[in-house]
């Protein structure tokens, strides 16, 4: 069982993957996002829907996206 304090340490607690991808696309655009994280769903015919589908099934890619979001947004608690 997680302690309530554990949530305060997770900078992404309560942030939806859709919000993360949308923020990064708005901030960088698809081309730059594909340059920063070289995954096909950001490079070839990118869309939020296809990106979410891929990221939900691919933990290593999701980790990269979440890390870039934290660095870019300055997400802190």
Secondary structure, DSSP 8 states (H G I E B T S, - for coil): ---HHHHHH-TTTT--HHHHHHHHHHHHHHHHHHHHS--HHHHSS--HHHHHHHHHH-HHHHHHHHHHHHHHHT---
